[in-house]
Amino acid sequence: MSHFGNIKTYDTGKGSGTISPEKGGEPLAFVKADLHKDAAAPEQGQRFGYETRQVDGKKPEAMNLRRETQAVGDKPKQAGAQTN
């Protein structure tokens, strides 16, 4: 099941961060390896889709993070539409 959230923190030196679920709850930890390989370093506030995992009874973690380029509620641009 996919979840959505916003990056709360990311430390490029450590290669780890946290994501805050949109539906509430505690922020989930993730590591650089959990980002899609074509993803640039995430920035605070960016929206990502993710899966969760729980290993050996520890806190749930985010995995398989992928950047969402369109925010919820945004309408896609129509082809041929002019932008000023």
mmCIF file of the N, C-alpha and C atoms, coordinates in Angstrom:
data_MODEL
# 
_entry.id   MODEL 
# 
loop_
_atom_site.group_PDB 
_atom_site.id 
_atom_site.type_symbol 
_atom_site.label_atom_id 
_atom_site.label_alt_id 
_atom_site.label_comp_id 
_atom_site.label_asym_id 
_atom_site.label_entity_id 
_atom_site.label_seq_id 
_atom_site.pdbx_PDB_ins_code 
_atom_site.Cartn_x 
_atom_site.Cartn_y 
_atom_site.Cartn_z 
_atom_site.occupancy 
_atom_site.B_iso_or_equiv 
_atom_site.pdbx_formal_charge 
_atom_site.auth_seq_id 
_atom_site.auth_comp_id 
_atom_site.auth_asym_id 
_atom_site.auth_atom_id 
_atom_site.pdbx_PDB_model_num 
ATOM 1   N N  . MET A 1 1  ? 0.850  -1.178 0.000   1.00 0.00 ? 1  MET A N  1 
ATOM 2   C CA . MET A 1 1  ? 0.000  0.000  0.000   1.00 0.00 ? 1  MET A CA 1 
ATOM 3   C C  . MET A 1 1  ? 0.892  1.235  0.000   1.00 0.00 ? 1  MET A C  1 
ATOM 4   N N  . SER A 1 2  ? 0.596  2.190  -0.853  1.00 0.00 ? 2  SER A N  1 
ATOM 5   C CA . SER A 1 2  ? 1.370  3.421  -0.909  1.00 0.00 ? 2  SER A CA 1 
ATOM 6   C C  . SER A 1 2  ? 0.847  4.443  0.086   1.00 0.00 ? 2  SER A C  1 
ATOM 7   N N  . HIS A 1 3  ? 1.773  5.159  0.668   1.00 0.00 ? 3  HIS A N  1 
ATOM 8   C CA . HIS A 1 3  ? 1.463  6.249  1.577   1.00 0.00 ? 3  HIS A CA 1 
ATOM 9   C C  . HIS A 1 3  ? 2.110  7.500  1.002   1.00 0.00 ? 3  HIS A C  1 
ATOM 10  N N  . PHE A 1 4  ? 1.720  8.648  1.523   1.00 0.00 ? 4  PHE A N  1 
ATOM 11  C CA . PHE A 1 4  ? 2.303  9.901  1.079   1.00 0.00 ? 4  PHE A CA 1 
ATOM 12  C C  . PHE A 1 4  ? 2.696  10.723 2.290   1.00 0.00 ? 4  PHE A C  1 
ATOM 13  N N  . GLY A 1 5  ? 3.766  11.494 2.121   1.00 0.00 ? 5  GLY A N  1 
ATOM 14  C CA . GLY A 1 5  ? 4.230  12.341 3.205   1.00 0.00 ? 5  GLY A CA 1 
ATOM 15  C C  . GLY A 1 5  ? 5.197  13.383 2.694   1.00 0.00 ? 5  GLY A C  1 
ATOM 16  N N  . ASN A 1 6  ? 5.631  14.244 3.598   1.00 0.00 ? 6  ASN A N  1 
ATOM 17  C CA . ASN A 1 6  ? 6.568  15.312 3.258   1.00 0.00 ? 6  ASN A CA 1 
ATOM 18  C C  . ASN A 1 6  ? 7.869  15.107 4.022   1.00 0.00 ? 6  ASN A C  1 
ATOM 19  N N  . ILE A 1 7  ? 8.966  15.384 3.339   1.00 0.00 ? 7  ILE A N  1 
ATOM 20  C CA . ILE A 1 7  ? 10.268 15.241 3.968   1.00 0.00 ? 7  ILE A CA 1 
ATOM 21  C C  . ILE A 1 7  ? 10.363 16.218 5.131   1.00 0.00 ? 7  ILE A C  1 
ATOM 22  N N  . LYS A 1 8  ? 10.696 15.689 6.293   1.00 0.00 ? 8  LYS A N  1 
ATOM 23  C CA . LYS A 1 8  ? 10.861 16.517 7.484   1.00 0.00 ? 8  LYS A CA 1 
ATOM 24  C C  . LYS A 1 8  ? 12.330 16.894 7.634   1.00 0.00 ? 8  LYS A C  1 
ATOM 25  N N  . THR A 1 9  ? 13.218 15.899 7.519   1.00 0.00 ? 9  THR A N  1 
ATOM 26  C CA . THR A 1 9  ? 14.651 16.142 7.617   1.00 0.00 ? 9  THR A CA 1 
ATOM 27  C C  . THR A 1 9  ? 15.378 15.252 6.624   1.00 0.00 ? 9  THR A C  1 
ATOM 28  N N  . TYR A 1 10 ? 16.573 15.696 6.193   1.00 0.00 ? 10 TYR A N  1 
ATOM 29  C CA . TYR A 1 10 ? 17.465 14.840 5.416   1.00 0.00 ? 10 TYR A CA 1 
ATOM 30  C C  . TYR A 1 10 ? 18.877 15.342 5.591   1.00 0.00 ? 10 TYR A C  1 
ATOM 31  N N  . ASP A 1 11 ? 19.779 14.472 6.016   1.00 0.00 ? 11 ASP A N  1 
ATOM 32  C CA . ASP A 1 11 ? 21.179 14.791 6.231   1.00 0.00 ? 11 ASP A CA 1 
ATOM 33  C C  . ASP A 1 11 ? 21.976 14.130 5.115   1.00 0.00 ? 11 ASP A C  1 
ATOM 34  N N  . THR A 1 12 ? 22.486 14.927 4.178   1.00 0.00 ? 12 THR A N  1 
ATOM 35  C CA . THR A 1 12 ? 23.225 14.365 3.046   1.00 0.00 ? 12 THR A CA 1 
ATOM 36  C C  . THR A 1 12 ? 24.510 13.673 3.498   1.00 0.00 ? 12 THR A C  1 
ATOM 37  N N  . GLY A 1 13 ? 25.116 14.151 4.569   1.00 0.00 ? 13 GLY A N  1 
ATOM 38  C CA . GLY A 1 13 ? 26.333 13.528 5.083   1.00 0.00 ? 13 GLY A CA 1 
ATOM 39  C C  . GLY A 1 13 ? 26.094 12.124 5.608   1.00 0.00 ? 13 GLY A C  1 
ATOM 40  N N  . LYS A 1 14 ? 24.999 11.937 6.308   1.00 0.00 ? 14 LYS A N  1 
ATOM 41  C CA . LYS A 1 14 ? 24.652 10.625 6.867   1.00 0.00 ? 14 LYS A CA 1 
ATOM 42  C C  . LYS A 1 14 ? 23.864 9.779  5.871   1.00 0.00 ? 14 LYS A C  1 
ATOM 43  N N  . GLY A 1 15 ? 23.211 10.436 4.896   1.00 0.00 ? 15 GLY A N  1 
ATOM 44  C CA . GLY A 1 15 ? 22.392 9.695  3.945   1.00 0.00 ? 15 GLY A CA 1 
ATOM 45  C C  . GLY A 1 15 ? 21.127 9.147  4.565   1.00 0.00 ? 15 GLY A C  1 
ATOM 46  N N  . SER A 1 16 ? 20.553 9.896  5.511   1.00 0.00 ? 16 SER A N  1 
ATOM 47  C CA . SER A 1 16 ? 19.328 9.442  6.165   1.00 0.00 ? 16 SER A CA 1 
ATOM 48  C C  . SER A 1 16 ? 18.441 10.632 6.491   1.00 0.00 ? 16 SER A C  1 
ATOM 49  N N  . GLY A 1 17 ? 17.166 10.336 6.724   1.00 0.00 ? 17 GLY A N  1 
ATOM 50  C CA . GLY A 1 17 ? 16.233 11.404 7.053   1.00 0.00 ? 17 GLY A CA 1 
ATOM 51  C C  . GLY A 1 17 ? 14.940 10.856 7.602   1.00 0.00 ? 17 GLY A C  1 
ATOM 52  N N  . THR A 1 18 ? 13.945 11.746 7.689   1.00 0.00 ? 18 THR A N  1 
ATOM 53  C CA . THR A 1 18 ? 12.620 11.361 8.170   1.00 0.00 ? 18 THR A CA 1 
ATOM 54  C C  . THR A 1 18 ? 11.562 11.957 7.244   1.00 0.00 ? 18 THR A C  1 
ATOM 55  N N  . ILE A 1 19 ? 10.430 11.277 7.191   1.00 0.00 ? 19 ILE A N  1 
ATOM 56  C CA . ILE A 1 19 ? 9.298  11.731 6.399   1.00 0.00 ? 19 ILE A CA 1 
ATOM 57  C C  . ILE A 1 19 ? 8.069  11.734 7.305   1.00 0.00 ? 19 ILE A C  1 
ATOM 58  N N  . SER A 1 20 ? 7.281  12.821 7.235   1.00 0.00 ? 20 SER A N  1 
ATOM 59  C CA . SER A 1 20 ? 6.064  12.946 8.047   1.00 0.00 ? 20 SER A CA 1 
ATOM 60  C C  . SER A 1 20 ? 4.864  12.481 7.237   1.00 0.00 ? 20 SER A C  1 
ATOM 61  N N  . PRO A 1 21 ? 4.163  11.447 7.694   1.00 0.00 ? 21 PRO A N  1 
ATOM 62  C CA . PRO A 1 21 ? 2.996  10.950 6.966   1.00 0.00 ? 21 PRO A CA 1 
ATOM 63  C C  . PRO A 1 21 ? 1.896  12.018 6.856   1.00 0.00 ? 21 PRO A C  1 
ATOM 64  N N  . GLU A 1 22 ? 1.267  12.118 5.697   1.00 0.00 ? 22 GLU A N  1 
ATOM 65  C CA . GLU A 1 22 ? 0.173  13.075 5.504   1.00 0.00 ? 22 GLU A CA 1 
ATOM 66  C C  . GLU A 1 22 ? -1.022 12.752 6.388   1.00 0.00 ? 22 GLU A C  1 
ATOM 67  N N  . LYS A 1 23 ? -1.225 11.487 6.676   1.00 0.00 ? 23 LYS A N  1 
ATOM 68  C CA . LYS A 1 23 ? -2.384 11.089 7.483   1.00 0.00 ? 23 LYS A CA 1 
ATOM 69  C C  . LYS A 1 23 ? -2.115 11.180 8.974   1.00 0.00 ? 23 LYS A C  1 
ATOM 70  N N  . GLY A 1 24 ? -0.953 11.722 9.343   1.00 0.00 ? 24 GLY A N  1 
ATOM 71  C CA . GLY A 1 24 ? -0.623 11.874 10.754  1.00 0.00 ? 24 GLY A CA 1 
ATOM 72  C C  . GLY A 1 24 ? 0.203  10.716 11.274  1.00 0.00 ? 24 GLY A C  1 
ATOM 73  N N  . GLY A 1 25 ? 0.665  10.888 12.474  1.00 0.00 ? 25 GLY A N  1 
ATOM 74  C CA . GLY A 1 25 ? 1.494  9.871  13.095  1.00 0.00 ? 25 GLY A CA 1 
ATOM 75  C C  . GLY A 1 25 ? 2.931  10.330 13.191  1.00 0.00 ? 25 GLY A C  1 
ATOM 76  N N  . GLU A 1 26 ? 3.745  9.487  13.789  1.00 0.00 ? 26 GLU A N  1 
ATOM 77  C CA . GLU A 1 26 ? 5.154  9.791  13.998  1.00 0.00 ? 26 GLU A CA 1 
ATOM 78  C C  . GLU A 1 26 ? 5.902  9.800  12.659  1.00 0.00 ? 26 GLU A C  1 
ATOM 79  N N  . PRO A 1 27 ? 6.899  10.697 12.518  1.00 0.00 ? 27 PRO A N  1 
ATOM 80  C CA . PRO A 1 27 ? 7.748  10.663 11.325  1.00 0.00 ? 27 PRO A CA 1 
ATOM 81  C C  . PRO A 1 27 ? 8.454  9.313  11.215  1.00 0.00 ? 27 PRO A C  1 
ATOM 82  N N  . LEU A 1 28 ? 8.660  8.857  9.989   1.00 0.00 ? 28 LEU A N  1 
ATOM 83  C CA . LEU A 1 28 ? 9.310  7.583  9.724   1.00 0.00 ? 28 LEU A CA 1 
ATOM 84  C C  . LEU A 1 28 ? 10.722 7.826  9.211   1.00 0.00 ? 28 LEU A C  1 
ATOM 85  N N  . ALA A 1 29 ? 11.661 7.023  9.679   1.00 0.00 ? 29 ALA A N  1 
ATOM 86  C CA . ALA A 1 29 ? 13.044 7.118  9.227   1.00 0.00 ? 29 ALA A CA 1 
ATOM 87  C C  . ALA A 1 29 ? 13.192 6.463  7.852   1.00 0.00 ? 29 ALA A C  1 
ATOM 88  N N  . PHE A 1 30 ? 14.175 6.948  7.082   1.00 0.00 ? 30 PHE A N  1 
ATOM 89  C CA . PHE A 1 30 ? 14.550 6.305  5.826   1.00 0.00 ? 30 PHE A CA 1 
ATOM 90  C C  . PHE A 1 30 ? 16.027 6.570  5.573   1.00 0.00 ? 30 PHE A C  1 
ATOM 91  N N  . VAL A 1 31 ? 16.627 5.780  4.698   1.00 0.00 ? 31 VAL A N  1 
ATOM 92  C CA . VAL A 1 31 ? 18.020 5.970  4.307   1.00 0.00 ? 31 VAL A CA 1 
ATOM 93  C C  . VAL A 1 31 ? 18.095 6.162  2.799   1.00 0.00 ? 31 VAL A C  1 
ATOM 94  N N  . LYS A 1 32 ? 19.223 6.676  2.358   1.00 0.00 ? 32 LYS A N  1 
ATOM 95  C CA . LYS A 1 32 ? 19.417 6.993  0.936   1.00 0.00 ? 32 LYS A CA 1 
ATOM 96  C C  . LYS A 1 32 ? 19.097 5.797  0.039   1.00 0.00 ? 32 LYS A C  1 
ATOM 97  N N  . ALA A 1 33 ? 19.438 4.601  0.480   1.00 0.00 ? 33 ALA A N  1 
ATOM 98  C CA . ALA A 1 33 ? 19.183 3.394  -0.313  1.00 0.00 ? 33 ALA A CA 1 
ATOM 99  C C  . ALA A 1 33 ? 17.690 3.171  -0.552  1.00 0.00 ? 33 ALA A C  1 
ATOM 100 N N  . ASP A 1 34 ? 16.824 3.784  0.269   1.00 0.00 ? 34 ASP A N  1 
ATOM 101 C CA . ASP A 1 34 ? 15.384 3.632  0.123   1.00 0.00 ? 34 ASP A CA 1 
ATOM 102 C C  . ASP A 1 34 ? 14.792 4.577  -0.920  1.00 0.00 ? 34 ASP A C  1 
ATOM 103 N N  . LEU A 1 35 ? 15.598 5.521  -1.423  1.00 0.00 ? 35 LEU A N  1 
ATOM 104 C CA . LEU A 1 35 ? 15.144 6.431  -2.474  1.00 0.00 ? 35 LEU A CA 1 
ATOM 105 C C  . LEU A 1 35 ? 15.296 5.746  -3.826  1.00 0.00 ? 35 LEU A C  1 
ATOM 106 N N  . HIS A 1 36 ? 14.380 6.021  -4.758  1.00 0.00 ? 36 HIS A N  1 
ATOM 107 C CA . HIS A 1 36 ? 14.560 5.516  -6.110  1.00 0.00 ? 36 HIS A CA 1 
ATOM 108 C C  . HIS A 1 36 ? 15.896 6.008  -6.622  1.00 0.00 ? 36 HIS A C  1 
ATOM 109 N N  . LYS A 1 37 ? 16.587 5.176  -7.371  1.00 0.00 ? 37 LYS A N  1 
ATOM 110 C CA . LYS A 1 37 ? 17.960 5.490  -7.759  1.00 0.00 ? 37 LYS A CA 1 
ATOM 111 C C  . LYS A 1 37 ? 18.096 6.754  -8.606  1.00 0.00 ? 37 LYS A C  1 
ATOM 112 N N  . ASP A 1 38 ? 17.048 7.195  -9.276  1.00 0.00 ? 38 ASP A N  1 
ATOM 113 C CA . ASP A 1 38 ? 17.128 8.408  -10.089 1.00 0.00 ? 38 ASP A CA 1 
ATOM 114 C C  . ASP A 1 38 ? 16.755 9.668  -9.303  1.00 0.00 ? 38 ASP A C  1 
ATOM 115 N N  . ALA A 1 39 ? 16.449 9.503  -8.021  1.00 0.00 ? 39 ALA A N  1 
ATOM 116 C CA . ALA A 1 39 ? 16.024 10.645 -7.198  1.00 0.00 ? 39 ALA A CA 1 
ATOM 117 C C  . ALA A 1 39 ? 17.223 11.446 -6.703  1.00 0.00 ? 39 ALA A C  1 
ATOM 118 N N  . ALA A 1 40 ? 17.098 12.766 -6.776  1.00 0.00 ? 40 ALA A N  1 
ATOM 119 C CA . ALA A 1 40 ? 18.107 13.644 -6.195  1.00 0.00 ? 40 ALA A CA 1 
ATOM 120 C C  . ALA A 1 40 ? 17.896 13.671 -4.682  1.00 0.00 ? 40 ALA A C  1 
ATOM 121 N N  . ALA A 1 41 ? 18.842 14.249 -3.960  1.00 0.00 ? 41 ALA A N  1 
ATOM 122 C CA . ALA A 1 41 ? 18.703 14.356 -2.509  1.00 0.00 ? 41 ALA A CA 1 
ATOM 123 C C  . ALA A 1 41 ? 17.406 15.092 -2.189  1.00 0.00 ? 41 ALA A C  1 
ATOM 124 N N  . PRO A 1 42 ? 16.567 14.521 -1.330  1.00 0.00 ? 42 PRO A N  1 
ATOM 125 C CA . PRO A 1 42 ? 15.297 15.164 -0.998  1.00 0.00 ? 42 PRO A CA 1 
ATOM 126 C C  . PRO A 1 42 ? 15.505 16.428 -0.182  1.00 0.00 ? 42 PRO A C  1 
ATOM 127 N N  . GLU A 1 43 ? 14.573 17.351 -0.327  1.00 0.00 ? 43 GLU A N  1 
ATOM 128 C CA . GLU A 1 43 ? 14.617 18.605 0.421   1.00 0.00 ? 43 GLU A CA 1 
ATOM 129 C C  . GLU A 1 43 ? 13.410 18.680 1.347   1.00 0.00 ? 43 GLU A C  1 
ATOM 130 N N  . GLN A 1 44 ? 13.585 19.414 2.431   1.00 0.00 ? 44 GLN A N  1 
ATOM 131 C CA . GLN A 1 44 ? 12.514 19.565 3.407   1.00 0.00 ? 44 GLN A CA 1 
ATOM 132 C C  . GLN A 1 44 ? 11.253 20.084 2.719   1.00 0.00 ? 44 GLN A C  1 
ATOM 133 N N  . GLY A 1 45 ? 10.112 19.451 3.022   1.00 0.00 ? 45 GLY A N  1 
ATOM 134 C CA . GLY A 1 45 ? 8.824  19.867 2.485   1.00 0.00 ? 45 GLY A CA 1 
ATOM 135 C C  . GLY A 1 45 ? 8.426  19.181 1.194   1.00 0.00 ? 45 GLY A C  1 
ATOM 136 N N  . GLN A 1 46 ? 9.351  18.500 0.509   1.00 0.00 ? 46 GLN A N  1 
ATOM 137 C CA . GLN A 1 46 ? 8.987  17.814 -0.724  1.00 0.00 ? 46 GLN A CA 1 
ATOM 138 C C  . GLN A 1 46 ? 8.065  16.640 -0.414  1.00 0.00 ? 46 GLN A C  1 
ATOM 139 N N  . ARG A 1 47 ? 7.135  16.395 -1.326  1.00 0.00 ? 47 ARG A N  1 
ATOM 140 C CA . ARG A 1 47 ? 6.158  15.312 -1.155  1.00 0.00 ? 47 ARG A CA 1 
ATOM 141 C C  . ARG A 1 47 ? 6.676  14.045 -1.824  1.00 0.00 ? 47 ARG A C  1 
ATOM 142 N N  . PHE A 1 48 ? 6.619  12.945 -1.079  1.00 0.00 ? 48 PHE A N  1 
ATOM 143 C CA . PHE A 1 48 ? 7.056  11.647 -1.592  1.00 0.00 ? 48 PHE A CA 1 
ATOM 144 C C  . PHE A 1 48 ? 5.989  10.604 -1.315  1.00 0.00 ? 48 PHE A C  1 
ATOM 145 N N  . GLY A 1 49 ? 5.894  9.636  -2.188  1.00 0.00 ? 49 GLY A N  1 
ATOM 146 C CA . GLY A 1 49 ? 5.123  8.427  -1.954  1.00 0.00 ? 49 GLY A CA 1 
ATOM 147 C C  . GLY A 1 49 ? 6.087  7.393  -1.388  1.00 0.00 ? 49 GLY A C  1 
ATOM 148 N N  . TYR A 1 50 ? 5.599  6.482  -0.560  1.00 0.00 ? 50 TYR A N  1 
ATOM 149 C CA . TYR A 1 50 ? 6.488  5.493  0.043   1.00 0.00 ? 50 TYR A CA 1 
ATOM 150 C C  . TYR A 1 50 ? 5.708  4.280  0.515   1.00 0.00 ? 50 TYR A C  1 
ATOM 151 N N  . GLU A 1 51 ? 6.443  3.222  0.773   1.00 0.00 ? 51 GLU A N  1 
ATOM 152 C CA . GLU A 1 51 ? 5.921  2.011  1.393   1.00 0.00 ? 51 GLU A CA 1 
ATOM 153 C C  . GLU A 1 51 ? 6.484  1.981  2.813   1.00 0.00 ? 51 GLU A C  1 
ATOM 154 N N  . THR A 1 52 ? 5.986  1.081  3.644   1.00 0.00 ? 52 THR A N  1 
ATOM 155 C CA . THR A 1 52 ? 6.540  0.949  4.990   1.00 0.00 ? 52 THR A CA 1 
ATOM 156 C C  . THR A 1 52 ? 6.993  -0.482 5.235   1.00 0.00 ? 52 THR A C  1 
ATOM 157 N N  . ARG A 1 53 ? 7.915  -0.614 6.173   1.00 0.00 ? 53 ARG A N  1 
ATOM 158 C CA . ARG A 1 53 ? 8.371  -1.935 6.619   1.00 0.00 ? 53 ARG A CA 1 
ATOM 159 C C  . ARG A 1 53 ? 8.659  -1.846 8.108   1.00 0.00 ? 53 ARG A C  1 
ATOM 160 N N  . GLN A 1 54 ? 8.570  -2.992 8.754   1.00 0.00 ? 54 GLN A N  1 
ATOM 161 C CA . GLN A 1 54 ? 8.882  -3.079 10.173  1.00 0.00 ? 54 GLN A CA 1 
ATOM 162 C C  . GLN A 1 54 ? 9.729  -4.332 10.359  1.00 0.00 ? 54 GLN A C  1 
ATOM 163 N N  . VAL A 1 55 ? 10.941 -4.151 10.862  1.00 0.00 ? 55 VAL A N  1 
ATOM 164 C CA . VAL A 1 55 ? 11.869 -5.264 10.990  1.00 0.00 ? 55 VAL A CA 1 
ATOM 165 C C  . VAL A 1 55 ? 12.116 -5.559 12.463  1.00 0.00 ? 55 VAL A C  1 
ATOM 166 N N  . ASP A 1 56 ? 11.970 -6.816 12.829  1.00 0.00 ? 56 ASP A N  1 
ATOM 167 C CA . ASP A 1 56 ? 12.278 -7.295 14.189  1.00 0.00 ? 56 ASP A CA 1 
ATOM 168 C C  . ASP A 1 56 ? 11.612 -6.477 15.290  1.00 0.00 ? 56 ASP A C  1 
ATOM 169 N N  . GLY A 1 57 ? 10.371 -6.075 15.096  1.00 0.00 ? 57 GLY A N  1 
ATOM 170 C CA . GLY A 1 57 ? 9.627  -5.364 16.123  1.00 0.00 ? 57 GLY A CA 1 
ATOM 171 C C  . GLY A 1 57 ? 10.061 -3.932 16.365  1.00 0.00 ? 57 GLY A C  1 
ATOM 172 N N  . LYS A 1 58 ? 10.968 -3.415 15.530  1.00 0.00 ? 58 LYS A N  1 
ATOM 173 C CA . LYS A 1 58 ? 11.404 -2.021 15.665  1.00 0.00 ? 58 LYS A CA 1 
ATOM 174 C C  . LYS A 1 58 ? 10.335 -1.103 15.106  1.00 0.00 ? 58 LYS A C  1 
ATOM 175 N N  . LYS A 1 59 ? 10.581 0.208  15.221  1.00 0.00 ? 59 LYS A N  1 
ATOM 176 C CA . LYS A 1 59 ? 9.645  1.192  14.677  1.00 0.00 ? 59 LYS A CA 1 
ATOM 177 C C  . LYS A 1 59 ? 9.527  1.016  13.167  1.00 0.00 ? 59 LYS A C  1 
ATOM 178 N N  . PRO A 1 60 ? 8.347  1.290  12.594  1.00 0.00 ? 60 PRO A N  1 
ATOM 179 C CA . PRO A 1 60 ? 8.199  1.226  11.138  1.00 0.00 ? 60 PRO A CA 1 
ATOM 180 C C  . PRO A 1 60 ? 9.145  2.223  10.458  1.00 0.00 ? 60 PRO A C  1 
ATOM 181 N N  . GLU A 1 61 ? 9.601  1.878  9.256   1.00 0.00 ? 61 GLU A N  1 
ATOM 182 C CA . GLU A 1 61 ? 10.464 2.729  8.452   1.00 0.00 ? 61 GLU A CA 1 
ATOM 183 C C  . GLU A 1 61 ? 9.840  2.934  7.086   1.00 0.00 ? 61 GLU A C  1 
ATOM 184 N N  . ALA A 1 62 ? 10.199 4.039  6.443   1.00 0.00 ? 62 ALA A N  1 
ATOM 185 C CA . ALA A 1 62 ? 9.758  4.296  5.075   1.00 0.00 ? 62 ALA A CA 1 
ATOM 186 C C  . ALA A 1 62 ? 10.750 3.650  4.109   1.00 0.00 ? 62 ALA A C  1 
ATOM 187 N N  . MET A 1 63 ? 10.247 3.138  3.015   1.00 0.00 ? 63 MET A N  1 
ATOM 188 C CA . MET A 1 63 ? 11.104 2.548  1.995   1.00 0.00 ? 63 MET A CA 1 
ATOM 189 C C  . MET A 1 63 ? 10.495 2.804  0.627   1.00 0.00 ? 63 MET A C  1 
ATOM 190 N N  . ASN A 1 64 ? 11.293 2.611  -0.403  1.00 0.00 ? 64 ASN A N  1 
ATOM 191 C CA . ASN A 1 64 ? 10.791 2.738  -1.766  1.00 0.00 ? 64 ASN A CA 1 
ATOM 192 C C  . ASN A 1 64 ? 10.234 4.143  -2.023  1.00 0.00 ? 64 ASN A C  1 
ATOM 193 N N  . LEU A 1 65 ? 10.932 5.171  -1.541  1.00 0.00 ? 65 LEU A N  1 
ATOM 194 C CA . LEU A 1 65 ? 10.460 6.547  -1.683  1.00 0.00 ? 65 LEU A CA 1 
ATOM 195 C C  . LEU A 1 65 ? 10.575 7.011  -3.133  1.00 0.00 ? 65 LEU A C  1 
ATOM 196 N N  . ARG A 1 66 ? 9.542  7.669  -3.610  1.00 0.00 ? 66 ARG A N  1 
ATOM 197 C CA . ARG A 1 66 ? 9.546  8.242  -4.960  1.00 0.00 ? 66 ARG A CA 1 
ATOM 198 C C  . ARG A 1 66 ? 8.905  9.615  -4.901  1.00 0.00 ? 66 ARG A C  1 
ATOM 199 N N  . ARG A 1 67 ? 9.555  10.552 -5.531  1.00 0.00 ? 67 ARG A N  1 
ATOM 200 C CA . ARG A 1 67 ? 9.109  11.947 -5.497  1.00 0.00 ? 67 ARG A CA 1 
ATOM 201 C C  . ARG A 1 67 ? 7.796  12.095 -6.239  1.00 0.00 ? 67 ARG A C  1 
ATOM 202 N N  . GLU A 1 68 ? 6.873  12.804 -5.640  1.00 0.00 ? 68 GLU A N  1 
ATOM 203 C CA . GLU A 1 68 ? 5.597  13.132 -6.263  1.00 0.00 ? 68 GLU A CA 1 
ATOM 204 C C  . GLU A 1 68 ? 5.735  14.525 -6.865  1.00 0.00 ? 68 GLU A C  1 
ATOM 205 N N  . THR A 1 69 ? 5.546  14.644 -8.171  1.00 0.00 ? 69 THR A N  1 
ATOM 206 C CA . THR A 1 69 ? 5.751  15.927 -8.828  1.00 0.00 ? 69 THR A CA 1 
ATOM 207 C C  . THR A 1 69 ? 4.498  16.780 -8.848  1.00 0.00 ? 69 THR A C  1 
ATOM 208 N N  . GLN A 1 70 ? 3.361  16.187 -8.589  1.00 0.00 ? 70 GLN A N  1 
ATOM 209 C CA . GLN A 1 70 ? 2.111  16.931 -8.600  1.00 0.00 ? 70 GLN A CA 1 
ATOM 210 C C  . GLN A 1 70 ? 1.440  16.811 -7.248  1.00 0.00 ? 70 GLN A C  1 
ATOM 211 N N  . ALA A 1 71 ? 1.163  17.927 -6.639  1.00 0.00 ? 71 ALA A N  1 
ATOM 212 C CA . ALA A 1 71 ? 0.528  17.923 -5.326  1.00 0.00 ? 71 ALA A CA 1 
ATOM 213 C C  . ALA A 1 71 ? -0.933 17.518 -5.442  1.00 0.00 ? 71 ALA A C  1 
ATOM 214 N N  . VAL A 1 72 ? -1.470 16.962 -4.384  1.00 0.00 ? 72 VAL A N  1 
ATOM 215 C CA . VAL A 1 72 ? -2.883 16.595 -4.349  1.00 0.00 ? 72 VAL A CA 1 
ATOM 216 C C  . VAL A 1 72 ? -3.718 17.845 -4.556  1.00 0.00 ? 72 VAL A C  1 
ATOM 217 N N  . GLY A 1 73 ? -4.711 17.756 -5.415  1.00 0.00 ? 73 GLY A N  1 
ATOM 218 C CA . GLY A 1 73 ? -5.591 18.896 -5.659  1.00 0.00 ? 73 GLY A CA 1 
ATOM 219 C C  . GLY A 1 73 ? -5.145 19.752 -6.823  1.00 0.00 ? 73 GLY A C  1 
ATOM 220 N N  . ASP A 1 74 ? -3.874 19.601 -7.258  1.00 0.00 ? 74 ASP A N  1 
ATOM 221 C CA . ASP A 1 74 ? -3.428 20.346 -8.431  1.00 0.00 ? 74 ASP A CA 1 
ATOM 222 C C  . ASP A 1 74 ? -4.059 19.735 -9.665  1.00 0.00 ? 74 ASP A C  1 
ATOM 223 N N  . LYS A 1 75 ? -4.458 20.589 -10.576 1.00 0.00 ? 75 LYS A N  1 
ATOM 224 C CA . LYS A 1 75 ? -5.013 20.113 -11.827 1.00 0.00 ? 75 LYS A CA 1 
ATOM 225 C C  . LYS A 1 75 ? -3.895 20.018 -12.852 1.00 0.00 ? 75 LYS A C  1 
ATOM 226 N N  . PRO A 1 76 ? -3.862 18.937 -13.638 1.00 0.00 ? 76 PRO A N  1 
ATOM 227 C CA . PRO A 1 76 ? -2.831 18.841 -14.658 1.00 0.00 ? 76 PRO A CA 1 
ATOM 228 C C  . PRO A 1 76 ? -3.011 19.938 -15.696 1.00 0.00 ? 76 PRO A C  1 
ATOM 229 N N  . LYS A 1 77 ? -1.889 20.413 -16.242 1.00 0.00 ? 77 LYS A N  1 
ATOM 230 C CA . LYS A 1 77 ? -1.959 21.440 -17.277 1.00 0.00 ? 77 LYS A CA 1 
ATOM 231 C C  . LYS A 1 77 ? -2.502 20.819 -18.548 1.00 0.00 ? 77 LYS A C  1 
ATOM 232 N N  . GLN A 1 78 ? -3.353 21.564 -19.214 1.00 0.00 ? 78 GLN A N  1 
ATOM 233 C CA . GLN A 1 78 ? -3.931 21.079 -20.459 1.00 0.00 ? 78 GLN A CA 1 
ATOM 234 C C  . GLN A 1 78 ? -2.968 21.347 -21.596 1.00 0.00 ? 78 GLN A C  1 
ATOM 235 N N  . ALA A 1 79 ? -2.913 20.400 -22.516 1.00 0.00 ? 79 ALA A N  1 
ATOM 236 C CA . ALA A 1 79 ? -2.061 20.571 -23.684 1.00 0.00 ? 79 ALA A CA 1 
ATOM 237 C C  . ALA A 1 79 ? -2.499 21.781 -24.470 1.00 0.00 ? 79 ALA A C  1 
ATOM 238 N N  . GLY A 1 80 ? -1.565 22.573 -24.893 1.00 0.00 ? 80 GLY A N  1 
ATOM 239 C CA . GLY A 1 80 ? -1.877 23.768 -25.687 1.00 0.00 ? 80 GLY A CA 1 
ATOM 240 C C  . GLY A 1 80 ? -2.280 24.971 -24.865 1.00 0.00 ? 80 GLY A C  1 
ATOM 241 N N  . ALA A 1 81 ? -2.340 24.826 -23.558 1.00 0.00 ? 81 ALA A N  1 
ATOM 242 C CA . ALA A 1 81 ? -2.723 25.952 -22.705 1.00 0.00 ? 81 ALA A CA 1 
ATOM 243 C C  . ALA A 1 81 ? -1.580 26.948 -22.648 1.00 0.00 ? 81 ALA A C  1 
ATOM 244 N N  . GLN A 1 82 ? -1.895 28.217 -22.659 1.00 0.00 ? 82 GLN A N  1 
ATOM 245 C CA . GLN A 1 82 ? -0.870 29.238 -22.594 1.00 0.00 ? 82 GLN A CA 1 
ATOM 246 C C  . GLN A 1 82 ? -0.561 29.567 -21.151 1.00 0.00 ? 82 GLN A C  1 
ATOM 247 N N  . THR A 1 83 ? 0.719  29.807 -20.910 1.00 0.00 ? 83 THR A N  1 
ATOM 248 C CA . THR A 1 83 ? 1.121  30.240 -19.574 1.00 0.00 ? 83 THR A CA 1 
ATOM 249 C C  . THR A 1 83 ? 1.719  31.629 -19.700 1.00 0.00 ? 83 THR A C  1 
ATOM 250 N N  . ASN A 1 84 ? 1.305  32.533 -18.846 1.00 0.00 ? 84 ASN A N  1 
ATOM 251 C CA . ASN A 1 84 ? 1.810  33.908 -18.892 1.00 0.00 ? 84 ASN A CA 1 
ATOM 252 C C  . ASN A 1 84 ? 2.644  34.207 -17.688 1.00 0.00 ? 84 ASN A C  1 
# 
